[in-house]
C-alpha cells in the first residue's frame, strides 16, 4: 500500500478514521471496562482498536496515574510570583529569544500557540496568537500549569517528555476531553552538553499544528536553540579562561542580569549515579569531589531545608560519628566550593545549600514519578555512589534502584527490560530476564542470549 500524501484525500480520510477510533476509545474510558479511568489496576496491555500504539500506551499510563479525562482544566502548579522567579533561573530562559524569533513571531495571527515547559511538564511560557491564547485559557493551557501525563493524561508536551522524543497528538487522541478541539506538536529539549532533559517546546492550535512541516519546524528550532546555548557557553568559558579579572566582573554582571530576568546558562548539578566520586557542576565549572564530600553534598541536595549537625552525622557515618568528626570535613568542603563559586558554600545551623542543586538521582526520581521510565533509564548510569556505606546514601541508593526496577517491570517494554538487565546491579536479576523473555516475539534473535543468561544463573544458584 502506498503511503497517503499529506493534504490528499487519502490522508484526510486516514486522519478522520483515527479520530473515530479515538472517540470510540473514549467510550471505553467512560465505561466499566479495564481501561476505565476508575480501574487503574487493569489498564496495562488493554487494546483499543485503531488507536496508535504510542497513544494507547499513553492512555494506559494516564489511567495508572488516575488522571481525570473529564476535568476540563489542567492544575496550576505555580502562582505568578513563583513562576517569574523560576523562569529567571531556568536554563531555557537564555534561549527564549531564539524560540521567539523562529516560532513565536510567525505564530501571531496564525491561530497557533507556542509553549515552552520544564522537564516535569510545567508550562513556563505560552505565547502566540492572542485570540487562541484566550481560548486556551479555558483548559488552563497557560504559563504555570502542569501538563505532565500524570496531571492531564495524554498531550503532546507531557507525552513527549514521557517518551523522550518528538510527538504529535491530534484531537480526540488527547486523554482529556476538553482538549479534543486542539492538536499539538512537541519536541523535548535536551542539554547540548550533558544530554539531560531540560524541557519541551510545543506548538498548539488546530489541524495545522500537526502538519508534517510543523514537526520539522519545531525540531529545527530546538536544534538551533541547542546550538545557540552551546555557543554562549563556549563564549562564557573562553572569557573566564582568558581574563580572570574580567571573569569576576562578568560573574557579578551575570548575577545582576539574572535578577533582571536573563536566566542562567546552566543547571547546577551533581552526578552521583554509577560513580564513587561525584562530579559537581556549577555555572559551567565542574570539579570531582572526594568520596566523603560526595556523600555530604548528595545528602544536602536531597534535604533542601537543611540538616542539623546531628542529623547529618546520623545520615553520613555508619558508626558513631560526631560533630567533631564532621566539622573538619565541612571546612575542607567549603574551601573546595569557595574556589568553584562563593555562592555555593553551605550555610550552617542547619547545614544547608544556598542554591538549588539537581542530583542526577533526583532527575531519575522525577521521571519515574511522571511515568517516564524510558528517560529514567537513559539518565540512570548505575547505583548512587555504589561503594558508599553512609546510611543516608544507602537509603537513597536502594530507593532509586528499587523504584526504577519496579517501573521497568510494571510498564517497561522488552527493550527497556533488556537495557535494565545490562546494569551491574541487574546482572543476576532472574525476574527481569523472565519478564523480557515473555515480551519478546517467539523468533526474536535476542531470546537466545536471554535463555543462556537464565541457564547460567540457574547453574550458579544450584551450585
C-alpha positions as CSV (number, residue, x, y, z in Angstrom):
1,X,0.0,0.0,0.0
2,X,1.3,3.4,-0.9
3,X,1.5,6.0,2.0
4,X,-1.0,8.7,2.0
5,X,0.2,12.0,0.6
6,X,-0.2,14.9,3.2
7,X,-3.1,17.0,2.2
8,X,-4.5,14.4,-0.1
9,X,-8.0,12.9,0.2
10,X,-6.3,9.7,1.4
11,X,-4.5,11.5,4.3
12,X,-7.7,13.3,5.2
13,X,-9.7,10.0,5.3
14,X,-6.9,8.4,7.4
15,X,-6.9,11.3,9.9
16,X,-10.7,11.1,10.2
17,X,-10.6,7.4,10.8
18,X,-8.0,7.8,13.5
19,X,-10.3,10.4,15.2
20,X,-13.3,8.0,15.0
21,X,-11.2,5.2,16.7
22,X,-10.0,7.7,19.3
23,X,-13.6,8.8,20.1
24,X,-14.6,5.1,20.3
25,X,-11.7,4.6,22.8
26,X,-13.1,7.4,25.0
27,X,-16.3,5.3,25.4
28,X,-14.1,2.6,27.0
29,X,-12.6,5.3,29.3
30,X,-16.1,6.3,30.4
31,X,-17.4,2.7,30.7
32,X,-16.9,0.0,33.3
33,X,-14.1,-1.9,31.4
34,X,-10.5,-2.4,32.3
35,X,-9.4,0.8,30.6
36,X,-11.9,2.8,32.6
37,X,-10.4,5.8,34.4
38,X,-11.6,4.3,37.7
39,X,-10.0,0.9,37.0
40,X,-6.2,1.7,37.1
41,X,-5.1,-1.8,38.2
42,X,-6.0,-3.5,34.9
43,X,-5.1,-0.8,32.4
44,X,-1.8,-2.4,31.1
45,X,-1.9,-4.2,27.8
46,X,-5.6,-3.4,27.1
47,X,-6.1,-2.9,23.4
48,X,-8.1,0.0,21.8
49,X,-8.7,-1.0,18.2
50,X,-7.4,1.6,15.7
51,X,-5.7,3.8,18.2
52,X,-2.0,4.5,17.5
53,X,0.2,2.3,19.8
54,X,2.0,5.2,21.4
55,X,-1.3,6.9,22.2
56,X,-2.8,3.7,23.5
57,X,0.3,3.2,25.8
58,X,0.0,6.8,27.0
59,X,-3.7,6.4,27.8
60,X,-2.8,3.3,29.8
61,X,-0.2,5.4,31.8
62,X,-2.8,8.1,32.2
63,X,-5.2,5.6,33.8
64,X,-2.5,4.4,36.1
65,X,-1.9,8.0,37.1
66,X,-5.6,8.3,37.8
67,X,-5.7,11.4,35.5
68,X,-9.3,12.6,35.1
69,X,-10.4,12.8,31.5
70,X,-13.5,14.8,32.4
71,X,-11.7,17.5,34.4
72,X,-11.8,20.5,31.9
73,X,-8.7,22.3,33.3
74,X,-5.1,21.5,34.0
75,X,-3.9,22.1,37.5
76,X,-2.0,25.3,38.3
77,X,1.4,24.3,39.6
78,X,2.9,27.8,40.3
79,X,1.4,31.2,41.1
80,X,2.7,34.3,39.2
81,X,5.4,35.2,41.7
82,X,6.8,31.6,41.9
83,X,6.6,31.4,38.1
84,X,8.6,34.6,37.5
85,X,11.3,33.6,39.9
86,X,11.6,30.0,38.5
87,X,11.7,31.3,34.9
88,X,14.5,33.7,35.7
89,X,16.7,30.8,37.0
90,X,15.7,28.2,34.4
91,X,18.4,27.3,31.8
92,X,15.8,27.6,29.0
93,X,15.3,31.3,29.7
94,X,18.5,32.1,27.8
95,X,17.3,30.5,24.6
96,X,13.8,32.1,24.6
97,X,15.0,34.8,22.1
98,X,15.7,32.0,19.6
99,X,12.2,30.5,20.2
100,X,10.6,33.9,19.9
101,X,12.3,34.7,16.6
102,X,11.7,31.3,14.9
103,X,8.3,30.3,16.4
104,X,6.5,33.0,18.3
105,X,6.7,35.8,15.9
106,X,5.5,33.7,12.9
107,X,2.6,32.4,15.0
108,X,0.9,35.7,15.5
109,X,-2.4,35.9,13.7
110,X,-1.9,32.2,12.7
111,X,-4.2,30.6,15.3
112,X,-1.2,28.9,16.9
113,X,0.4,29.0,20.3
114,X,4.0,28.3,21.3
115,X,4.6,26.8,24.7
116,X,7.9,26.1,26.5
117,X,7.8,23.8,29.5
118,X,10.3,22.4,32.0
119,X,11.4,18.8,32.4
120,X,8.5,17.8,34.5
121,X,5.8,19.3,32.3
122,X,5.1,22.6,33.8
123,X,4.5,25.3,31.2
124,X,6.8,28.3,31.7
125,X,6.0,30.4,28.6
126,X,2.8,30.3,26.5
127,X,2.8,32.9,23.6
128,X,1.4,33.4,20.2
129,X,-2.0,34.2,18.6
130,X,-3.9,36.4,21.1
131,X,-7.4,35.0,20.2
132,X,-6.1,31.5,20.5
133,X,-4.4,32.3,23.8
134,X,-7.7,33.5,25.3
135,X,-9.4,30.3,24.1
136,X,-6.7,28.1,25.6
137,X,-7.1,29.7,29.0
138,X,-10.4,27.8,29.2
139,X,-8.5,24.5,29.6
140,X,-5.7,26.2,31.6
141,X,-3.1,25.9,28.8
142,X,-1.3,28.8,30.5
143,X,2.1,29.5,32.0
144,X,2.4,27.9,35.4
145,X,0.0,25.0,34.6
146,X,1.1,21.3,34.9
147,X,0.7,19.5,31.6
148,X,2.5,16.3,32.5
149,X,0.9,12.9,31.7
150,X,0.4,12.4,35.5
151,X,-1.8,15.5,35.7
152,X,-3.7,15.7,32.4
153,X,-3.0,12.4,30.7
154,X,-2.0,12.2,27.0
155,X,-0.9,15.6,25.5
156,X,2.0,16.5,23.2
157,X,4.1,18.2,25.9
158,X,3.6,15.6,28.6
159,X,3.9,12.6,26.3
160,X,6.9,13.9,24.5
161,X,8.6,14.2,27.9
162,X,7.4,10.8,29.0
163,X,8.9,9.2,25.8
164,X,11.8,11.5,25.3
165,X,11.0,12.0,21.6
166,X,9.1,14.3,19.3
167,X,5.4,13.6,19.1
168,X,2.1,14.9,17.6
169,X,-1.2,14.5,19.3
170,X,-4.4,15.2,17.3
171,X,-7.9,16.0,18.6
172,X,-9.5,13.0,20.4
173,X,-6.2,11.3,20.9
174,X,-5.9,13.7,23.9
175,X,-6.9,11.9,27.1
176,X,-8.7,15.0,28.5
177,X,-11.9,15.6,26.6
178,X,-11.8,19.4,26.9
179,X,-8.6,19.2,24.7
180,X,-10.3,17.4,21.8
181,X,-10.8,20.6,19.7
182,X,-7.0,21.1,19.8
183,X,-3.9,19.5,18.2
184,X,-0.3,19.9,19.1
185,X,3.3,19.0,18.3
186,X,6.0,18.8,20.9
187,X,9.8,18.2,20.9
188,X,11.9,17.6,24.1
189,X,14.8,19.9,24.7
190,X,18.0,18.2,25.9
191,X,21.1,19.9,27.3
192,X,23.5,20.0,24.4
193,X,26.5,19.1,26.7
194,X,25.2,16.7,29.3
195,X,22.2,15.3,27.4
196,X,20.0,15.9,30.5
197,X,16.4,16.7,29.8
198,X,15.7,20.4,30.3
199,X,12.2,20.8,29.0
200,X,9.9,20.7,26.0
201,X,8.9,23.1,23.1
202,X,5.3,22.8,21.9
203,X,3.0,24.2,19.1
204,X,-0.7,24.1,19.9
205,X,-3.7,25.0,17.7
206,X,-5.9,23.5,15.0
207,X,-5.1,20.8,12.5
208,X,-2.2,22.9,11.1
209,X,-0.4,22.3,14.5
210,X,0.1,18.7,13.5
211,X,1.1,19.2,9.9
212,X,4.4,17.4,8.9
213,X,6.1,20.8,8.3
214,X,5.2,21.9,11.8
215,X,7.1,19.0,13.3
216,X,10.1,19.8,11.1
217,X,9.9,23.4,12.1
218,X,9.9,22.7,15.9
219,X,12.7,20.2,15.6
220,X,14.8,22.7,13.6
221,X,14.1,25.4,16.2
222,X,15.1,23.2,19.1
223,X,18.3,22.3,17.2
224,X,19.0,26.0,16.6
225,X,18.4,26.8,20.3
226,X,20.6,24.0,21.5
227,X,23.4,25.2,19.2
228,X,22.9,28.8,20.5
229,X,23.1,27.5,24.1
230,X,26.4,25.7,23.3
231,X,27.9,28.8,21.6
232,X,27.0,31.0,24.6
233,X,28.6,28.5,27.0
234,X,31.8,28.3,24.9
235,X,32.0,32.1,24.8
236,X,31.5,32.3,28.5
237,X,34.1,29.7,29.2
238,X,36.6,31.4,26.9
239,X,36.0,34.7,28.6
240,X,36.6,33.2,32.0
241,X,39.8,31.5,30.9
242,X,41.2,34.5,29.1
243,X,40.7,37.2,31.8
244,X,40.4,36.3,35.4
245,X,39.7,39.8,36.4
246,X,37.1,40.3,33.7
247,X,35.6,37.0,34.8
248,X,34.9,38.3,38.2
249,X,33.3,41.3,36.7
250,X,31.3,39.2,34.3
251,X,30.1,37.0,37.1
252,X,28.8,40.0,39.0
253,X,27.2,41.3,35.9
254,X,25.7,37.9,35.3
255,X,24.1,37.8,38.7
256,X,22.6,41.3,38.0
257,X,21.3,40.1,34.7
258,X,19.8,37.0,36.3
259,X,18.0,39.2,38.8
260,X,16.7,41.2,35.8
261,X,15.3,38.1,34.2
262,X,18.1,36.9,31.8
263,X,18.3,33.4,33.3
264,X,21.3,31.0,33.8
265,X,23.0,29.1,31.0
266,X,23.5,26.1,33.3
267,X,21.5,23.8,35.6
268,X,23.7,23.3,38.7
269,X,24.0,19.6,39.0
270,X,25.6,16.7,41.0
271,X,26.4,13.5,39.2
272,X,26.3,10.6,41.7
273,X,25.0,7.7,39.6
274,X,27.4,4.9,38.9
275,X,30.4,6.7,40.3
276,X,32.2,6.7,43.7
277,X,33.3,10.3,43.4
278,X,30.7,12.8,42.4
279,X,31.1,15.4,39.7
280,X,29.8,18.8,40.8
281,X,28.9,21.4,38.1
282,X,28.1,25.0,39.0
283,X,27.7,27.7,36.4
284,X,29.6,25.7,33.8
285,X,32.6,24.8,36.0
286,X,33.0,21.2,37.0
287,X,35.0,19.6,39.8
288,X,35.4,16.0,41.0
289,X,34.8,15.6,44.8
290,X,36.3,13.3,47.3
291,X,34.1,10.3,48.4
292,X,33.2,12.0,51.7
293,X,32.4,15.3,50.1
294,X,30.3,13.5,47.5
295,X,28.2,12.0,50.3
296,X,27.8,15.3,52.1
297,X,26.6,17.2,49.0
298,X,24.3,14.3,47.9
299,X,22.6,14.3,51.3
300,X,22.3,18.1,51.4
301,X,20.9,18.2,47.9
302,X,18.0,15.8,48.8
303,X,17.3,17.8,52.0
304,X,16.9,21.4,50.7
305,X,15.5,22.6,54.1
306,X,18.9,21.7,55.7
307,X,20.2,19.2,58.3
308,X,21.4,19.8,61.8
309,X,24.9,18.6,62.6
310,X,23.4,15.6,64.5
311,X,21.1,14.7,61.6
312,X,23.9,14.9,59.0
313,X,26.1,12.8,61.2
314,X,23.4,10.1,61.5
315,X,23.0,10.0,57.7
316,X,26.7,10.2,57.0
317,X,28.5,7.9,59.4
318,X,27.6,4.2,59.7
319,X,29.2,4.1,63.2
320,X,29.5,6.6,66.0
321,X,30.1,9.8,64.0
322,X,30.1,13.1,65.9
323,X,30.0,16.7,65.0
324,X,33.7,16.8,65.9
325,X,34.3,14.4,63.1
326,X,32.0,16.3,60.7
327,X,33.3,19.8,61.3
328,X,36.8,19.5,59.7
329,X,35.1,17.8,56.7
330,X,32.8,20.7,56.3
331,X,35.7,23.2,56.5
332,X,37.5,21.3,53.7
333,X,34.3,21.2,51.6
334,X,33.7,24.9,52.0
335,X,37.2,25.6,50.7
336,X,36.5,23.5,47.6
337,X,33.2,25.2,46.9
338,X,34.6,28.7,47.6
339,X,37.0,28.2,44.7
340,X,34.3,26.9,42.5
341,X,31.7,29.5,43.4
342,X,31.3,31.6,46.6
343,X,27.6,31.4,46.2
344,X,27.7,27.6,46.6
345,X,29.2,27.5,50.1
346,X,26.8,25.8,52.5
347,X,25.4,27.6,55.5
348,X,25.4,26.1,59.0
349,X,22.9,25.7,61.8
350,X,21.4,24.0,59.9
351,X,23.8,22.8,57.2
352,X,22.1,23.9,54.0
353,X,22.9,24.6,50.4
354,X,22.3,28.2,49.4
355,X,21.4,27.2,45.8
356,X,19.3,24.6,44.0
357,X,21.5,21.6,43.2
358,X,19.9,18.9,41.0
359,X,21.4,15.4,41.5
360,X,21.0,13.1,38.6
361,X,19.3,10.7,41.0
362,X,16.7,13.3,41.5
363,X,16.1,13.5,37.8
364,X,15.6,9.8,37.7
365,X,13.0,10.0,40.5
366,X,11.2,12.9,38.8
367,X,11.0,10.9,35.6
368,X,9.7,7.8,37.4
369,X,7.1,10.0,39.3
370,X,5.6,11.1,36.0
371,X,5.8,7.6,34.3
372,X,8.8,8.4,32.1
373,X,10.7,5.2,32.9
374,X,12.5,5.2,29.5
375,X,14.0,8.6,30.1
376,X,14.8,7.5,33.7
377,X,16.7,4.5,32.2
378,X,18.7,6.8,29.9
379,X,19.7,9.0,32.8
380,X,20.5,6.1,35.1
381,X,24.1,5.2,34.9
382,X,24.3,2.9,37.9
383,X,23.7,2.9,41.6
384,X,24.1,6.0,43.8
385,X,27.7,6.2,45.0
386,X,27.9,2.4,44.8
387,X,30.7,2.0,47.4
388,X,29.3,4.4,50.0
389,X,28.3,2.9,53.3
390,X,26.8,6.1,54.6
391,X,23.3,5.2,55.9
392,X,21.6,8.1,54.1
393,X,23.3,7.2,50.8
394,X,22.4,3.5,51.2
395,X,18.8,4.5,51.7
396,X,18.8,6.8,48.7
397,X,20.6,4.2,46.6
398,X,18.0,1.5,47.5
399,X,15.1,3.8,46.9
400,X,16.2,4.9,43.4
401,X,17.2,1.4,42.3
402,X,14.1,-0.3,43.6
403,X,11.7,2.3,42.1
404,X,13.4,2.1,38.7
405,X,13.3,-1.7,38.7
406,X,9.6,-1.7,39.7
407,X,8.7,0.8,37.0
408,X,10.5,-1.2,34.3
409,X,8.9,-4.4,35.4
410,X,5.4,-2.9,35.6
411,X,5.4,-0.7,32.5
412,X,8.5,-1.5,30.5
413,X,8.8,-2.9,27.0
414,X,11.1,-5.8,26.2
415,X,13.7,-3.2,25.1
416,X,13.5,-1.4,28.4
417,X,13.9,-4.6,30.3
418,X,16.9,-5.7,28.2
419,X,18.5,-2.3,28.8
420,X,17.9,-2.5,32.5
421,X,19.4,-6.1,32.5
422,X,22.7,-4.6,31.3
423,X,23.1,-2.6,34.5
424,X,25.7,-4.0,37.0
425,X,23.0,-4.3,39.7
426,X,20.8,-6.4,37.4
427,X,23.5,-8.9,36.2
428,X,21.9,-11.6,38.4
429,X,18.3,-10.5,38.1
430,X,16.3,-13.5,37.1
431,X,12.9,-11.7,37.3
432,X,13.8,-9.0,34.8
433,X,15.1,-11.6,32.3
434,X,12.0,-13.8,32.6
435,X,9.8,-10.7,32.1
436,X,11.8,-9.7,29.0
437,X,11.5,-13.3,27.6
438,X,7.7,-13.2,27.9
439,X,7.5,-9.9,25.9
440,X,9.9,-10.8,23.1
441,X,8.4,-12.3,19.9
442,X,9.0,-16.0,19.5
443,X,11.5,-15.6,16.7
444,X,13.4,-12.7,18.2
445,X,17.2,-13.2,17.9
446,X,17.5,-11.6,21.4
447,X,15.9,-14.7,23.1
448,X,18.9,-16.9,22.7
449,X,21.1,-14.6,24.9
450,X,18.4,-14.3,27.5
451,X,17.9,-18.1,27.7
452,X,21.7,-18.5,28.0
453,X,21.7,-15.9,30.8
454,X,18.9,-17.7,32.7
455,X,20.7,-21.0,32.3
456,X,23.9,-19.5,33.7
457,X,22.0,-18.0,36.7
458,X,20.2,-21.3,37.4
459,X,23.6,-23.2,37.4
460,X,25.1,-20.6,39.7
461,X,22.2,-20.8,42.1
462,X,22.2,-24.6,42.1
463,X,25.9,-24.6,42.9
